[in-house]
Structures are given as C-alpha cells and as structure tokens.
Amino acid sequence: MGTVLGAMRNVRWHELQHAYGSASQVPGVLSRIAWGDAPTSDEALSDLERWIGTPPVFDSTAAAVPFLWELAATDTVRDRAGVLDLLATILAAGNPEHPAWTRAAHDAVAAGRSTAARLGAAPGPPGLPEAGDPSSARTVRTAAARLLAAIDRHTCPACAGLPPRRAQAH
C-alpha cells in the first residue's frame, strides 16, 4: 500500500463492526478512495459513509478516522472535499447505546483539527481547474473551513462534561 494508508494493516478490522457487520472490508474501501478512478472513488466514499458515518457511529468509525485525515491531506486523492465532508458527518453522528464509540469517533475527528486548519488556509496550485472539481483547492478549502467550524463549536451528550480535547497535530 505504500506510505499512504500503510498503517491500516496494524488495525484489527475483522474485530470491529460497521453498520452492516464486520469492518474487514474497510481497508479495501479506503484504498479505493485513495487510488481509484472517479467512479470507483465516488462509490467507495459513498459506501464508507453508509458503513461508518451515518448515525449511529460504530467502533470501526474511530479506527477509520485517522486514515480519512490522511486521505484528506493527500493531494492525489480525487475527492478530498468529500473526505472532509465525511469527517464532518462523523462529528455530527453518535450512538446513544455506545457513548464511548461516539466520544472516540469525535475525539479522532477533533485530533485532526490542525490538518483542517492547514487545508483551509492552503492556496491552490496555479493552473488547476477549480469550478466543480471535487479535488480543487477552493473546494477543499471550503470543506476544510466548514469542518474546522464544526470542530470548534462541537458539543454533544457523549462529549459534554468531560475535559476539553486538545487538538493534536496530524
């Protein structure tokens, strides 16, 4: 898998769950987001959102978030804005039956705050298409700014009353 997503092999995905069962397929889906052509990447991002991002969150959600941050920060990923939007969806989701999963997922999203700030401030390289391109610098900046605002104003029952999270460099 190279350096991008290389640490995925250290996660025991088969022991984790997503909305439809075992999370053992999550590494393949993350890989398709990283290296797939447009239709493949779009389908994989949609699958991942249904599996780990729609309410409720699962134990696999927190495990996948660091890899989503990695994908969002990788210039060659086709739909970085879509990845950032999925991170925002995860931050807004929860699981009342498993508040620890919710807190872990939210903490994992918040841990990438510095990446969102960097992506929100990054100028686009000259000569790249902007309008309607999901990987354009403007589209990524906009998605990063939305996510950064969501992280900064985030409150939920699973995260309330606990010590403030410290944003970590990612």
PyMOL commands that set and color helices and strands:
alter all, ss='L'
color gray80, all
select helices_A, chain A and resi 6-10+13-15+23-35+38-53+59-72+80-92+99-111+113-121+137-152
alter helices_A, ss='H'
color red, helices_A
select strands_A, chain A and resi 17-18+21-22
alter strands_A, ss='S'
color yellow, strands_A
deselect
rebuild
show_as cartoon
